[in-house]
Amino acid sequence: MKTMHGTGVSGGIAMGRIAFFNKNKAPLSLTRIEDGEKEVLRFQQAREAASAQLERLYAKALERVGREDAAIFQIHLMLLSDRDYVDSAEAMIRGFDMNAEYAVKLTSDNFANMLARIDDPYMQGRAADIRDVSDRIIRILYGISDRIEAPEEPSIVVADEFVPSETIELGRQDVLGFISENGSSGSHAAILARNMQLPSIIGISELISEKDDGKEAIIDGFTGTVYLEPDEATVRRMKYRMQNVHSVNKLCLLSECQVG
């Protein structure tokens, strides 16, 4: 058994196999373009397509987590129209004869890095929102589908970082919990995980890799602990804790309370 410690950002306990989440990454490269205005139009059309995708995602989130948390995707819609963001990308396209994909990536990096340096968990969490929106635009520009593939069986999914759109889509497909290297307790992804009652741990980096894909694991979102290939004693102990948490949660239906 290997025990790893990170930071729990969504409480709960989950048992299952590890599944590494493969993101739909675009093959990003810098290209010199001949017609800046035509490229700006591509960017504008991609923003419109991203807006339509986010409207559909908002509708899904309404069903899954309710209006208050679904509003996360309305914030993403607002980011798509943020004048500083839009003007920055368009200025790079026009000023440097840069393809729209790369201009969006640079704009995303600039804004996300600025937010990440602010000593405020809420503002740091917005850096992930910027990246999420930007990656959506880039995928559209490259013609990559926005469909998110869930593991073949209910699993604990692992990635460098989860963004809100991935969290809501995976959470609708029987994912058991989340492990990531990066993220913050104030991120919208963490908020969604909490409200979907899916255990989530961040800060796990040095001891888990793709060679662990398919291995059995237990995650404890209360303590931020991951047990990889747990022994029988740990399985029994964590099953007992899971049963107690389940019993308390039923009582919590009658009143507000926290389980830890």
Accessible surface in RSA format (square Angstrom, percent):
REM  Atomic radii and reference values for relative SASA: ProtOr
REM  Chains: A
REM  Algorithm: Lee & Richards
REM  Probe-radius: 1.40
REM  Slices: 20
REM RES _ NUM      All-atoms   Total-Side   Main-Chain    Non-polar    All polar
REM                ABS   REL    ABS   REL    ABS   REL    ABS   REL    ABS   REL
RES MET A   1   113.47  58.8  36.06  23.9  77.42 184.3  38.81  33.0  74.67  98.9
RES LYS A   2    74.19  36.2  69.40  42.6   4.79  11.4  52.26  47.0  21.93  23.4
RES THR A   3    52.53  37.4  32.20  32.6  20.34  48.5  23.86  32.0  28.67  43.3
RES MET A   4     3.54   1.8   1.68   1.1   1.85   4.4   3.54   3.0   0.00   0.0
RES HIS A   5   128.85  70.4 106.41  74.0  22.44  57.4  78.84  81.3  50.01  58.2
RES GLY A   6    24.17  29.8   0.00   N/A  24.17  29.8   7.54  20.7  16.63  37.2
RES THR A   7    74.74  53.2  72.32  73.3   2.42   5.8  41.71  56.0  33.02  49.9
RES GLY A   8    28.91  35.7   0.00   N/A  28.91  35.7   1.18   3.2  27.73  62.1
RES VAL A   9     7.15   4.7   0.66   0.6   6.49  15.6   5.57   4.8   1.57   4.3
RES SER A  10     2.05   1.7   0.84   1.1   1.21   2.8   0.97   2.1   1.08   1.5
RES GLY A  11    32.55  40.1   0.00   N/A  32.55  40.1  12.11  33.2  20.44  45.8
RES GLY A  12    12.07  14.9   0.00   N/A  12.07  14.9  12.07  33.1   0.00   0.0
RES ILE A  13    18.30  10.4   0.99   0.7  17.31  41.7   0.99   0.7  17.31  47.0
RES ALA A  14     6.79   6.2   4.21   6.5   2.58   5.9   6.79   9.6   0.00   0.0
RES MET A  15    47.47  24.6  30.54  20.2  16.93  40.3  19.53  16.6  27.94  37.0
RES GLY A  16    12.80  15.8   0.00   N/A  12.80  15.8  12.42  34.1   0.39   0.9
RES ARG A  17   103.77  43.6 102.78  52.4   1.00   2.4  17.28  23.6  86.49  52.4
RES ILE A  18     2.39   1.4   0.00   0.0   2.39   5.8   0.00   0.0   2.39   6.5
RES ALA A  19    15.22  14.0  15.08  23.3   0.14   0.3  15.22  21.4   0.00   0.0
RES PHE A  20    43.94  22.0  29.41  18.2  14.53  37.8  29.44  17.8  14.51  41.5
RES PHE A  21    23.01  11.5   6.86   4.2  16.15  42.0  10.45   6.3  12.56  36.0
RES ASN A  22   121.76  84.0 102.39  99.0  19.37  46.6  33.93  81.7  87.83  84.9
RES LYS A  23    54.74  26.7  33.67  20.7  21.07  50.2  29.52  26.6  25.22  26.9
RES ASN A  24    57.83  39.9  42.48  41.1  15.35  37.0  10.36  24.9  47.47  45.9
RES LYS A  25   146.60  71.5 123.96  76.1  22.64  53.9  85.07  76.6  61.53  65.5
RES ALA A  26    23.11  21.3   4.00   6.2  19.12  43.5   4.23   6.0  18.88  50.0
RES PRO A  27    98.27  71.6  76.52  69.8  21.75  79.1  92.50  76.4   5.78  35.9
RES LEU A  28    56.81  31.6  26.21  18.8  30.60  76.9  26.21  18.4  30.60  82.3
RES SER A  29    60.53  51.1  55.54  74.1   4.99  11.5  40.35  85.9  20.18  28.3
RES LEU A  30   110.01  61.3  81.25  58.1  28.76  72.3  81.25  57.1  28.76  77.4
RES THR A  31    69.23  49.2  65.05  66.0   4.18  10.0  52.23  70.2  17.00  25.7
RES ARG A  32   177.71  74.6 153.06  78.0  24.65  58.7  62.60  85.5 115.12  69.8
RES ILE A  33    25.49  14.5  19.83  14.8   5.66  13.6  22.90  16.5   2.59   7.0
RES GLU A  34   166.63  95.7 130.79  98.9  35.85  85.4  64.37 124.5 102.27  83.5
RES ASP A  35    75.20  52.7  67.20  66.9   8.00  18.9  25.29  59.5  49.91  49.8
RES GLY A  36    17.39  21.4   0.00   N/A  17.39  21.4   8.29  22.7   9.10  20.4
RES GLU A  37   103.07  59.2  96.69  73.1   6.38  15.2  63.11 122.1  39.96  32.6
RES LYS A  38   138.26  67.5 131.89  80.9   6.37  15.2  79.39  71.5  58.88  62.7
RES GLU A  39    12.39   7.1  12.38   9.4   0.01   0.0   0.00   0.0  12.39  10.1
RES VAL A  40     3.69   2.4   3.69   3.3   0.00   0.0   3.69   3.2   0.00   0.0
RES LEU A  41    90.50  50.4  89.97  64.4   0.53   1.3  90.36  63.5   0.14   0.4
RES ARG A  42    75.55  31.7  72.36  36.9   3.19   7.6  38.12  52.1  37.43  22.7
RES PHE A  43     0.00   0.0   0.00   0.0   0.00   0.0   0.00   0.0   0.00   0.0
RES GLN A  44    62.62  35.0  62.01  45.3   0.61   1.5  11.66  24.8  50.97  38.7
RES GLN A  45    97.86  54.7  92.79  67.8   5.07  12.1  29.82  63.5  68.04  51.6
RES ALA A  46     3.65   3.4   1.53   2.4   2.12   4.8   3.14   4.4   0.51   1.4
RES ARG A  47    41.86  17.6  40.43  20.6   1.44   3.4   4.16   5.7  37.70  22.8
RES GLU A  48   122.32  70.2 111.77  84.6  10.55  25.1  46.65  90.2  75.67  61.8
RES ALA A  49    40.25  37.0  30.99  47.8   9.26  21.1  38.62  54.4   1.63   4.3
RES ALA A  50     0.00   0.0   0.00   0.0   0.00   0.0   0.00   0.0   0.00   0.0
RES SER A  51    37.21  31.4  37.21  49.7   0.00   0.0  15.41  32.8  21.80  30.5
RES ALA A  52    47.03  43.2  39.34  60.7   7.69  17.5  45.60  64.2   1.43   3.8
RES GLN A  53    23.54  13.2  19.98  14.6   3.56   8.5   2.24   4.8  21.30  16.2
RES LEU A  54     0.07   0.0   0.07   0.0   0.00   0.0   0.07   0.0   0.00   0.0
RES GLU A  55    93.66  53.8  88.68  67.1   4.98  11.9  34.02  65.8  59.64  48.7
RES ARG A  56   135.89  57.1 130.49  66.5   5.39  12.8  69.56  95.1  66.33  40.2
RES LEU A  57     8.05   4.5   6.94   5.0   1.11   2.8   7.58   5.3   0.48   1.3
RES TYR A  58    27.67  12.9  27.67  15.7   0.00   0.0  24.01  18.0   3.65   4.5
RES ALA A  59    50.74  46.7  48.33  74.6   2.41   5.5  48.82  68.7   1.93   5.1
RES LYS A  60    72.39  35.3  71.53  43.9   0.85   2.0  37.98  34.2  34.41  36.7
RES ALA A  61     0.00   0.0   0.00   0.0   0.00   0.0   0.00   0.0   0.00   0.0
RES LEU A  62    57.02  31.8  44.49  31.8  12.53  31.5  44.80  31.5  12.22  32.9
RES GLU A  63   150.78  86.6 110.94  83.9  39.84  94.9  49.53  95.8 101.25  82.7
RES ARG A  64    92.68  38.9  71.49  36.4  21.19  50.5  24.39  33.3  68.30  41.4
RES VAL A  65    23.93  15.7   0.04   0.0  23.89  57.6   8.54   7.4  15.40  41.8
RES GLY A  66    29.55  36.4   0.00   N/A  29.55  36.4  27.15  74.5   2.39   5.4
RES ARG A  67   168.01  70.5 160.38  81.8   7.63  18.2  68.12  93.1  99.90  60.5
RES GLU A  68   155.45  89.2 135.25 102.3  20.20  48.1  57.10 110.4  98.35  80.3
RES ASP A  69    22.41  15.7  21.64  21.5   0.77   1.8   0.76   1.8  21.65  21.6
RES ALA A  70     0.00   0.0   0.00   0.0   0.00   0.0   0.00   0.0   0.00   0.0
RES ALA A  71    32.55  29.9  32.40  50.0   0.14   0.3  32.40  45.6   0.14   0.4
RES ILE A  72     7.66   4.4   7.02   5.2   0.65   1.6   7.06   5.1   0.60   1.6
RES PHE A  73     0.00   0.0   0.00   0.0   0.00   0.0   0.00   0.0   0.00   0.0
RES GLN A  74    79.60  44.5  78.76  57.6   0.84   2.0  17.71  37.7  61.90  46.9
RES ILE A  75    55.81  31.8  55.76  41.5   0.06   0.1  55.76  40.1   0.06   0.2
RES HIS A  76     0.92   0.5   0.92   0.6   0.00   0.0   0.00   0.0   0.92   1.1
RES LEU A  77    31.62  17.6  26.48  18.9   5.14  12.9  26.78  18.8   4.84  13.0
RES MET A  78   137.01  71.0 125.96  83.4  11.05  26.3 109.09  92.7  27.92  37.0
RES LEU A  79    39.08  21.8  38.45  27.5   0.63   1.6  38.90  27.3   0.17   0.5
RES LEU A  80     4.60   2.6   4.60   3.3   0.00   0.0   4.60   3.2   0.00   0.0
RES SER A  81    67.69  57.2  57.76  77.1   9.93  22.9  31.24  66.5  36.45  51.1
RES ASP A  82    55.47  38.9  47.85  47.6   7.62  18.0  12.35  29.1  43.12  43.0
RES ARG A  83   136.91  57.5 132.82  67.7   4.09   9.7  76.59 104.7  60.32  36.6
RES ASP A  84   101.13  70.8  94.02  93.6   7.11  16.8  16.72  39.3  84.41  84.2
RES TYR A  85     2.97   1.4   2.97   1.7   0.00   0.0   2.97   2.2   0.00   0.0
RES VAL A  86     0.56   0.4   0.56   0.5   0.00   0.0   0.56   0.5   0.00   0.0
RES ASP A  87    69.64  48.8  65.15  64.8   4.48  10.6  28.64  67.4  40.99  40.9
RES SER A  88    28.74  24.3  18.93  25.3   9.81  22.6  19.44  41.4   9.30  13.0
RES ALA A  89     0.03   0.0   0.03   0.0   0.00   0.0   0.03   0.0   0.00   0.0
RES GLU A  90    16.30   9.4  16.30  12.3   0.00   0.0   1.71   3.3  14.59  11.9
RES ALA A  91    60.25  55.4  48.99  75.6  11.26  25.6  56.02  78.9   4.23  11.2
RES MET A  92    29.86  15.5  29.57  19.6   0.30   0.7  29.65  25.2   0.22   0.3
RES ILE A  93     0.00   0.0   0.00   0.0   0.00   0.0   0.00   0.0   0.00   0.0
RES ARG A  94   112.95  47.4  91.80  46.8  21.15  50.4  45.76  62.5  67.19  40.7
RES GLY A  95    58.86  72.6   0.00   N/A  58.86  72.6  29.53  81.0  29.33  65.7
RES PHE A  96   143.09  71.6 121.53  75.3  21.56  56.1 127.91  77.5  15.19  43.5
RES ASP A  97    47.17  33.0  46.38  46.2   0.79   1.9   2.07   4.9  45.10  45.0
RES MET A  98    16.31   8.4  15.88  10.5   0.44   1.0  16.31  13.9   0.00   0.0
RES ASN A  99     9.23   6.4   9.23   8.9   0.00   0.0   5.10  12.3   4.13   4.0
RES ALA A 100     0.00   0.0   0.00   0.0   0.00   0.0   0.00   0.0   0.00   0.0
RES GLU A 101    11.24   6.5  11.24   8.5   0.00   0.0   0.73   1.4  10.51   8.6
RES TYR A 102    60.03  28.0  60.03  34.2   0.00   0.0  16.94  12.7  43.09  53.1
RES ALA A 103     0.00   0.0   0.00   0.0   0.00   0.0   0.00   0.0   0.00   0.0
RES VAL A 104     0.10   0.1   0.02   0.0   0.08   0.2   0.10   0.1   0.00   0.0
RES LYS A 105    71.00  34.6  71.00  43.6   0.00   0.0  43.49  39.1  27.51  29.3
RES LEU A 106    57.00  31.7  56.97  40.8   0.03   0.1  56.97  40.0   0.03   0.1
RES THR A 107     0.00   0.0   0.00   0.0   0.00   0.0   0.00   0.0   0.00   0.0
RES SER A 108     3.78   3.2   3.78   5.1   0.00   0.0   0.67   1.4   3.11   4.4
RES ASP A 109    42.78  30.0  41.56  41.4   1.21   2.9  13.94  32.8  28.84  28.8
RES ASN A 110    82.10  56.6  71.99  69.6  10.12  24.4  22.57  54.3  59.54  57.5
RES PHE A 111    39.75  19.9  39.20  24.3   0.55   1.4  39.75  24.1   0.00   0.0
RES ALA A 112     1.76   1.6   1.65   2.6   0.11   0.2   1.76   2.5   0.00   0.0
RES ASN A 113    77.21  53.2  75.71  73.2   1.50   3.6  10.99  26.4  66.22  64.0
RES MET A 114    97.78  50.6  95.95  63.5   1.82   4.3  54.85  46.6  42.93  56.9
RES LEU A 115    20.59  11.5  20.59  14.7   0.00   0.0  20.59  14.5   0.00   0.0
RES ALA A 116    50.30  46.2  36.27  56.0  14.03  31.9  36.44  51.3  13.86  36.7
RES ARG A 117   180.60  75.8 147.24  75.1  33.36  79.4  77.70 106.2 102.90  62.4
RES ILE A 118    69.88  39.8  64.48  48.0   5.40  13.0  69.88  50.3   0.00   0.0
RES ASP A 119   142.79 100.0 114.47 113.9  28.32  67.0  38.74  91.2 104.05 103.8
RES ASP A 120    54.14  37.9  52.55  52.3   1.59   3.8  10.36  24.4  43.78  43.7
RES PRO A 121    79.74  58.1  79.74  72.7   0.00   0.0  79.74  65.8   0.00   0.0
RES TYR A 122   120.34  56.2 117.93  67.1   2.41   6.3  90.71  68.2  29.62  36.5
RES MET A 123    59.75  30.9  59.75  39.5   0.00   0.0  43.11  36.7  16.64  22.0
RES GLN A 124    63.25  35.4  54.81  40.1   8.44  20.1  10.36  22.1  52.89  40.1
RES GLY A 125     1.41   1.7   0.00   N/A   1.41   1.7   1.37   3.7   0.04   0.1
RES ARG A 126    22.30   9.4  22.24  11.3   0.07   0.2  22.10  30.2   0.20   0.1
RES ALA A 127     1.92   1.8   1.92   3.0   0.00   0.0   1.92   2.7   0.00   0.0
RES ALA A 128     3.56   3.3   3.43   5.3   0.14   0.3   3.43   4.8   0.14   0.4
RES ASP A 129     0.65   0.5   0.65   0.6   0.00   0.0   0.45   1.1   0.20   0.2
RES ILE A 130     8.15   4.6   7.98   5.9   0.17   0.4   8.15   5.9   0.00   0.0
RES ARG A 131    76.98  32.3  76.83  39.2   0.15   0.4  39.46  53.9  37.52  22.7
RES ASP A 132     2.44   1.7   1.99   2.0   0.46   1.1   0.91   2.2   1.53   1.5
RES VAL A 133     1.72   1.1   1.31   1.2   0.41   1.0   1.72   1.5   0.00   0.0
RES SER A 134     0.24   0.2   0.24   0.3   0.00   0.0   0.24   0.5   0.00   0.0
RES ASP A 135    48.29  33.8  47.23  47.0   1.06   2.5  10.35  24.4  37.94  37.8
RES ARG A 136    10.14   4.3  10.00   5.1   0.14   0.3   0.48   0.7   9.65   5.9
RES ILE A 137     0.00   0.0   0.00   0.0   0.00   0.0   0.00   0.0   0.00   0.0
RES ILE A 138     7.92   4.5   7.92   5.9   0.00   0.0   7.92   5.7   0.00   0.0
RES ARG A 139    35.93  15.1  35.93  18.3   0.00   0.0   5.42   7.4  30.51  18.5
RES ILE A 140    37.06  21.1  23.19  17.3  13.86  33.4  26.29  18.9  10.77  29.2
RES LEU A 141    21.08  11.7   3.28   2.3  17.80  44.7   6.50   4.6  14.58  39.2
RES TYR A 142    67.29  31.4  37.99  21.6  29.30  76.2  39.88  30.0  27.41  33.8
RES GLY A 143    69.04  85.1   0.00   N/A  69.04  85.1  35.48  97.4  33.57  75.2
RES ILE A 144    48.12  27.4  38.13  28.4   9.99  24.1  42.29  30.5   5.83  15.8
RES SER A 145    71.42  60.4  54.34  72.5  17.09  39.4  53.74 114.4  17.68  24.8
RES ASP A 146    54.40  38.1  43.94  43.7  10.46  24.7   3.27   7.7  51.13  51.0
RES ARG A 147   166.68  70.0 155.90  79.5  10.77  25.6  53.65  73.3 113.02  68.5
RES ILE A 148    25.92  14.7  15.85  11.8  10.07  24.3  17.40  12.5   8.52  23.1
RES GLU A 149   111.69  64.1 100.25  75.8  11.45  27.3  55.93 108.2  55.76  45.5
RES ALA A 150    27.29  25.1   7.72  11.9  19.57  44.5   7.98  11.2  19.31  51.1
RES PRO A 151    37.60  27.4  12.02  11.0  25.59  93.0  24.09  19.9  13.52  84.0
RES GLU A 152   190.66 109.5 145.34 110.0  45.32 107.9  66.53 128.7 124.13 101.3
RES GLU A 153    90.45  51.9  86.70  65.6   3.76   8.9  31.72  61.4  58.73  48.0
RES PRO A 154    72.13  52.6  63.57  57.9   8.56  31.1  66.15  54.6   5.98  37.2
RES SER A 155     2.96   2.5   2.89   3.9   0.07   0.2   0.00   0.0   2.96   4.1
RES ILE A 156     0.00   0.0   0.00   0.0   0.00   0.0   0.00   0.0   0.00   0.0
RES VAL A 157     0.38   0.2   0.38   0.3   0.00   0.0   0.38   0.3   0.00   0.0
RES VAL A 158     7.60   5.0   7.36   6.7   0.24   0.6   7.36   6.4   0.24   0.7
RES ALA A 159    11.28  10.4   1.22   1.9  10.06  22.9   9.46  13.3   1.82   4.8
RES ASP A 160    97.67  68.4  93.65  93.2   4.02   9.5  19.57  46.1  78.10  77.9
RES GLU A 161    27.03  15.5  26.93  20.4   0.10   0.2   9.19  17.8  17.83  14.6
RES PHE A 162    15.15   7.6   9.39   5.8   5.75  15.0   9.39   5.7   5.75  16.5
RES VAL A 163    15.13  10.0  15.13  13.7   0.00   0.0  15.13  13.1   0.00   0.0
RES PRO A 164     0.19   0.1   0.19   0.2   0.00   0.0   0.19   0.2   0.00   0.0
RES SER A 165     3.81   3.2   3.81   5.1   0.00   0.0   1.66   3.5   2.15   3.0
RES GLU A 166    14.61   8.4  14.61  11.1   0.00   0.0   3.23   6.2  11.39   9.3
RES THR A 167     1.76   1.3   1.76   1.8   0.00   0.0   1.12   1.5   0.63   1.0
RES ILE A 168     0.00   0.0   0.00   0.0   0.00   0.0   0.00   0.0   0.00   0.0
RES GLU A 169    23.68  13.6  23.68  17.9   0.00   0.0   3.91   7.6  19.77  16.1
RES LEU A 170     0.00   0.0   0.00   0.0   0.00   0.0   0.00   0.0   0.00   0.0
RES GLY A 171     4.47   5.5   0.00   N/A   4.47   5.5   0.00   0.0   4.47  10.0
RES ARG A 172    98.83  41.5  66.75  34.0  32.07  76.4   8.09  11.1  90.73  55.0
RES GLN A 173    67.85  37.9  50.69  37.0  17.16  40.9  27.17  57.8  40.68  30.9
RES ASP A 174   103.49  72.5  93.09  92.7  10.39  24.6  20.77  48.9  82.72  82.5
RES VAL A 175     5.40   3.6   0.64   0.6   4.76  11.5   0.89   0.8   4.51  12.2
RES LEU A 176    53.20  29.6  47.99  34.3   5.21  13.1  50.15  35.2   3.04   8.2
RES GLY A 177     0.00   0.0   0.00   N/A   0.00   0.0   0.00   0.0   0.00   0.0
RES PHE A 178     4.26   2.1   4.26   2.6   0.00   0.0   4.26   2.6   0.00   0.0
RES ILE A 179     0.29   0.2   0.29   0.2   0.00   0.0   0.29   0.2   0.00   0.0
RES SER A 180     5.84   4.9   5.23   7.0   0.61   1.4   0.66   1.4   5.18   7.3
RES GLU A 181    79.75  45.8  70.25  53.1   9.50  22.6   9.28  17.9  70.48  57.5
RES ASN A 182    72.78  50.2  67.78  65.5   5.00  12.0  17.27  41.6  55.50  53.6
RES GLY A 183    34.69  42.8   0.00   N/A  34.69  42.8  10.20  28.0  24.49  54.9
RES SER A 184    22.45  19.0  18.66  24.9   3.80   8.7  20.51  43.7   1.94   2.7
RES SER A 185    58.17  49.2  52.79  70.5   5.38  12.4  26.20  55.8  31.97  44.8
RES GLY A 186    17.69  21.8   0.00   N/A  17.69  21.8  16.70  45.8   0.99   2.2
RES SER A 187     7.48   6.3   7.48  10.0   0.00   0.0   3.80   8.1   3.68   5.2
RES HIS A 188    10.64   5.8  10.03   7.0   0.61   1.6   1.37   1.4   9.27  10.8
RES ALA A 189     9.69   8.9   8.37  12.9   1.32   3.0   8.73  12.3   0.96   2.5
RES ALA A 190     4.89   4.5   1.76   2.7   3.13   7.1   4.11   5.8   0.77   2.1
RES ILE A 191    47.88  27.2  47.88  35.7   0.00   0.0  47.88  34.5   0.00   0.0
RES LEU A 192     0.00   0.0   0.00   0.0   0.00   0.0   0.00   0.0   0.00   0.0
RES ALA A 193     1.33   1.2   1.33   2.1   0.00   0.0   1.33   1.9   0.00   0.0
RES ARG A 194    97.00  40.7  83.03  42.3  13.96  33.2  46.08  63.0  50.92  30.9
RES ASN A 195    76.60  52.8  49.23  47.6  27.37  65.9  10.28  24.7  66.33  64.1
RES MET A 196    12.58   6.5   0.00   0.0  12.58  30.0   2.26   1.9  10.33  13.7
RES GLN A 197   142.39  79.6 121.01  88.4  21.39  50.9  38.33  81.6 104.06  78.9
RES LEU A 198    18.78  10.5  18.78  13.4   0.00   0.0  18.78  13.2   0.00   0.0
RES PRO A 199     6.67   4.9   6.67   6.1   0.00   0.0   6.67   5.5   0.00   0.0
RES SER A 200    10.34   8.7  10.34  13.8   0.00   0.0   0.00   0.0  10.34  14.5
RES ILE A 201     0.43   0.2   0.00   0.0   0.43   1.0   0.00   0.0   0.43   1.2
RES ILE A 202    25.42  14.5  25.42  18.9   0.00   0.0  25.42  18.3   0.00   0.0
RES GLY A 203    38.93  48.0   0.00   N/A  38.93  48.0  24.59  67.5  14.34  32.1
RES ILE A 204     7.58   4.3   2.58   1.9   5.01  12.1   3.59   2.6   3.99  10.8
RES SER A 205    52.42  44.3  31.47  42.0  20.95  48.3  12.11  25.8  40.31  56.5
RES GLU A 206   130.18  74.7  92.48  70.0  37.70  89.8  63.49 122.8  66.69  54.4
RES LEU A 207    71.58  39.9  65.86  47.1   5.72  14.4  70.74  49.7   0.84   2.3
RES ILE A 208    17.38   9.9   4.24   3.2  13.13  31.7   4.31   3.1  13.06  35.4
RES SER A 209    44.96  38.0  40.77  54.4   4.19   9.6  42.41  90.3   2.55   3.6
RES GLU A 210   123.96  71.2 112.33  85.0  11.63  27.7  35.84  69.3  88.12  71.9
RES LYS A 211   148.93  72.7 117.92  72.4  31.01  73.8 107.35  96.6  41.58  44.3
RES ASP A 212     0.28   0.2   0.28   0.3   0.00   0.0   0.00   0.0   0.28   0.3
RES ASP A 213    78.68  55.1  58.72  58.4  19.96  47.2  15.59  36.7  63.09  62.9
RES GLY A 214    28.55  35.2   0.00   N/A  28.55  35.2  24.35  66.8   4.20   9.4
RES LYS A 215    62.78  30.6  57.28  35.1   5.49  13.1  36.32  32.7  26.45  28.2
RES GLU A 216    78.79  45.2  76.84  58.1   1.95   4.6  43.72  84.6  35.07  28.6
RES ALA A 217     1.51   1.4   0.00   0.0   1.51   3.4   0.00   0.0   1.51   4.0
RES ILE A 218     2.41   1.4   2.41   1.8   0.00   0.0   2.41   1.7   0.00   0.0
RES ILE A 219     0.00   0.0   0.00   0.0   0.00   0.0   0.00   0.0   0.00   0.0
RES ASP A 220     1.49   1.0   1.49   1.5   0.00   0.0   0.00   0.0   1.49   1.5
RES GLY A 221     3.20   3.9   0.00   N/A   3.20   3.9   0.00   0.0   3.20   7.2
RES PHE A 222    57.93  29.0  23.23  14.4  34.71  90.3  27.48  16.7  30.46  87.2
RES THR A 223    81.72  58.1  53.65  54.4  28.07  66.9  60.98  81.9  20.74  31.3
RES GLY A 224     0.00   0.0   0.00   N/A   0.00   0.0   0.00   0.0   0.00   0.0
RES THR A 225     6.17   4.4   6.17   6.3   0.00   0.0   0.67   0.9   5.50   8.3
RES VAL A 226     0.00   0.0   0.00   0.0   0.00   0.0   0.00   0.0   0.00   0.0
RES TYR A 227    24.25  11.3  24.25  13.8   0.00   0.0   6.81   5.1  17.45  21.5
RES LEU A 228     3.27   1.8   2.89   2.1   0.37   0.9   2.89   2.0   0.37   1.0
RES GLU A 229    93.84  53.9  84.51  63.9   9.33  22.2  23.29  45.0  70.56  57.6
RES PRO A 230    25.41  18.5   6.67   6.1  18.74  68.1   6.67   5.5  18.74 116.5
RES ASP A 231    67.75  47.5  58.24  58.0   9.51  22.5  40.36  95.0  27.38  27.3
RES GLU A 232   135.57  77.8 130.38  98.6   5.19  12.4  53.15 102.8  82.42  67.3
RES ALA A 233    57.93  53.3  51.54  79.5   6.39  14.5  52.38  73.8   5.55  14.7
RES THR A 234     6.27   4.5   5.68   5.8   0.59   1.4   0.52   0.7   5.74   8.7
RES VAL A 235    38.11  25.1  38.11  34.5   0.00   0.0  38.11  33.1   0.00   0.0
RES ARG A 236   152.26  63.9 144.24  73.5   8.01  19.1  73.87 101.0  78.38  47.5
RES ARG A 237   118.17  49.6 110.59  56.4   7.58  18.0  65.93  90.1  52.24  31.7
RES MET A 238     0.16   0.1   0.16   0.1   0.00   0.0   0.00   0.0   0.16   0.2
RES LYS A 239   107.68  52.5 106.69  65.5   0.99   2.3  54.50  49.1  53.18  56.6
RES TYR A 240   139.95  65.3 137.73  78.4   2.22   5.8  98.20  73.8  41.75  51.5
RES ARG A 241    59.83  25.1  58.44  29.8   1.38   3.3  29.49  40.3  30.34  18.4
RES MET A 242    64.81  33.6  59.17  39.2   5.64  13.4  59.29  50.4   5.52   7.3
RES GLN A 243   117.66  65.8 112.62  82.3   5.04  12.0  41.79  89.0  75.87  57.5
RES ASN A 244    66.57  45.9  64.89  62.7   1.68   4.1  21.38  51.5  45.19  43.7
RES VAL A 245    20.42  13.4  19.97  18.1   0.45   1.1  20.39  17.7   0.03   0.1
RES HIS A 246   110.96  60.6 109.28  76.0   1.68   4.3  73.91  76.2  37.05  43.1
RES SER A 247    57.97  49.0  55.64  74.3   2.33   5.4  28.82  61.4  29.15  40.8
RES VAL A 248    59.81  39.4  59.75  54.1   0.06   0.2  59.81  52.0   0.00   0.0
RES ASN A 249    57.14  39.4  53.34  51.5   3.80   9.2  16.92  40.7  40.22  38.9
RES LYS A 250   119.96  58.5 111.21  68.2   8.75  20.8  60.05  54.0  59.91  63.8
RES LEU A 251   122.50  68.2 118.22  84.6   4.28  10.8 118.79  83.4   3.71  10.0
RES CYS A 252    27.03  20.4  15.55  17.3  11.49  27.0  14.81  37.5  12.22  13.2
RES LEU A 253   152.97  85.2 118.85  85.0  34.12  85.8 122.78  86.2  30.19  81.2
RES LEU A 254   156.74  87.3 123.18  88.1  33.56  84.4 127.36  89.4  29.39  79.1
RES SER A 255    71.19  60.2  58.45  78.0  12.74  29.4  48.90 104.1  22.29  31.2
RES GLU A 256   179.64 103.1 146.77 111.0  32.87  78.3  67.60 130.8 112.04  91.5
RES CYS A 257    66.41  50.2  31.44  35.1  34.97  82.2  35.98  91.2  30.44  32.8
RES GLN A 258   177.45  99.2 146.20 106.8  31.24  74.4  52.65 112.1 124.79  94.6
RES VAL A 259    33.45  22.0  14.64  13.3  18.81  45.3  17.93  15.6  15.52  42.1
RES GLY A 260    82.26 101.4   0.00   N/A  82.26 101.4  44.66 122.6  37.60  84.2
END  Absolute sums over single chains surface
CHAIN  1 A    13259.1      10903.0       2356.1       6838.2       6420.9
END  Absolute sums over all chains
TOTAL         13259.1      10903.0       2356.1       6838.2       6420.9
